[in-house]
Each structure stands twice: as structure tokens, then as C-alpha cells.
Amino acid sequence: MIAAAFRCIAGAALMLAVVFGSASAQDRPHERRNQPGQFDFYVLSLSWSPSFCRDSEERGRNGGIQCSGRPYSFVVHGLWPQYERGFPRDCQVPAPRLNRNIMTSMLDLMPAPGLVFHEWDNHGTCSGLGPQAYFDLVRKARATVKIPEVYTSPSKTLVVTPDEVEQAFVKANPGLTREAIAVTCGSTRLSEVRICLGKDLRFRDCAEVNHNACRRNKLNMPPVRGG
């Protein structure tokens, strides 16, 4: 009976070890949550500036530099570190101060000072890079993506489907697949095109980002201002 009891205790101990060992293995991915440099890939988010400006007007807000009449089309919203599921955010609080000269150097791609500061605090701090290296990477990531000619400077509102926009980007960018791009939308307007890039800035698939794409049949793309 003593031997049987011992075997029972040993078996229970083994089961506990398996359970806690399994739980520990499952918890390991969470150990890197919001740790600088600990992520899987980037999302380059390109915002359709005319939609942003129309939305701002309708809400009685000042859209800032990009809505002042200059011909902005797609502008960079951000370069976001991502996990395969979810994303890190605010990885250093308070964030290291962003030099104003770095901010002004990015206004050709991200025409809103507040946006540049915001993106550094919320997303850049998760990259594991310093401010200059991060924004150099933003510029390099933007340079990897070619905007389809039809969307560079439309003079009238375009009526499109998300599939059409995705296909146009895929056609213009060799190596980009439909599984690596997602179109987002507001009520009736195209908001953003989001493109997934590895840490080496090569196009890569991203199931969760793609799953959250806009499902509307038709979207408006207001014309570029001042073009």
C-alpha cells in the first residue's frame, strides 16, 4: 500500500509538473510584451490624407499642415512594431525625448508635428532603436513601397473597392501579396493602406492585420488638394 501511495503521489507530481510546465511555456510569449525590440514584424500605415482632411472638416477640427491646401496623397501614419497577434505599445514611459530637428525632418512624409511625436512615444519606443535610427527606418520603409500611379494625384473623387486598391498595390510592388496588405475605412471613405514588412523591410504576410481589413463594397477616395 505504501508503494501504491508513493506511485500515486509521484504521478500527481508529474501531472502538476506537466500542467505548470505547459502553462509556463504558454506564458513565455507574454514575457516580451511591451519590451523594446521584442516583436515579430512591422506595419507601415499609409493614410489617405484627403479622407483625413474631409473627416476633420466634418468634425469641426483643424486638420493642420496636411489640410492647408498642399497636394498630399498617401502620407505615413506610422511604422508599427507588431506581434503575430496584437502589438506592443508605450514600451518606454516616459519616452526618451525626441529632438525637434528629427521631428521637422519627417514633415515631408508625416505632415503633422504632433503625429511625429506621438508615433515615437507610442510605437517607436517599441522598436528597440534610438529616435534617429527609428525615423531613418520609417523613411527607408516608405521608400520600399511604390504608390500606384492612379492614386498619386487624383483630381476628382475615386470610387474604389478595397480589393481594387489592394490589387493595384500588389501590381505596383513586386513581392507584395494580398496577404501582406490591408485597406481600412471609415464610414464611406478609404482611410489607410497597411503593408506588412519584416524587420528586414521585405514584404511578408500578416494574417491578423489582413483579417481586420475593410469589408465594404465601395469606398470614396476624395481628390488630392491643391494638385
C-alpha positions, 0 to 999 in steps of 0.5 A: 500500500505504501508503494501504491501511495508513493506511485500515486503521489509521484504521478500527481507530481508529474501531472502538476509538473506537466500542467505548470510546465505547459502553462509556463511555456504558454506564458513565455510569449507574454514575457516580451510584451511591451519590451523594446525590440521584442516583436515579430514584424512591422506595419507601415500605415499609409493614410489617405490624407484627403479622407483625413482632411474631409473627416476633420472638416466634418468634425469641426477640427483643424486638420493642420499642415496636411489640410492647408491646401498642399497636394498630399496623397498617401502620407505615413501614419506610422511604422508599427512594431507588431506581434503575430497577434496584437502589438506592443505599445508605450514600451518606454514611459516616459519616452526618451525625448525626441529632438525637434530637428528629427521631428521637422525632418519627417514633415515631408512624409508625416505632415503633422508635428504632433503625429511625429511625436506621438508615433515615437512615444507610442510605437517607436519606443517599441522598436528597440532603436534610438529616435534617429535610427527609428525615423531613418527606418520609417523613411527607408520603409516608405521608400520600399513601397511604390504608390500606384500611379492612379492614386498619386494625384487624383483630381476628382473623387475615386470610387474604389473597392478595397480589393481594387486598391489592394490589387493595384498595390500588389501590381505596383510592388513586386513581392507584395501579396494580398496577404501582406496588405490591408485597406481600412475605412471609415464610414464611406471613405478609404482611410489607410493602406497597411503593408506588412514588412519584416524587420528586414523591410521585405514584404511578408504576410500578416494574417491578423492585420489582413483579417481586420481589413475593410469589408465594404463594397465601395469606398470614396477616395476624395481628390488630392488638394491643391494638385 
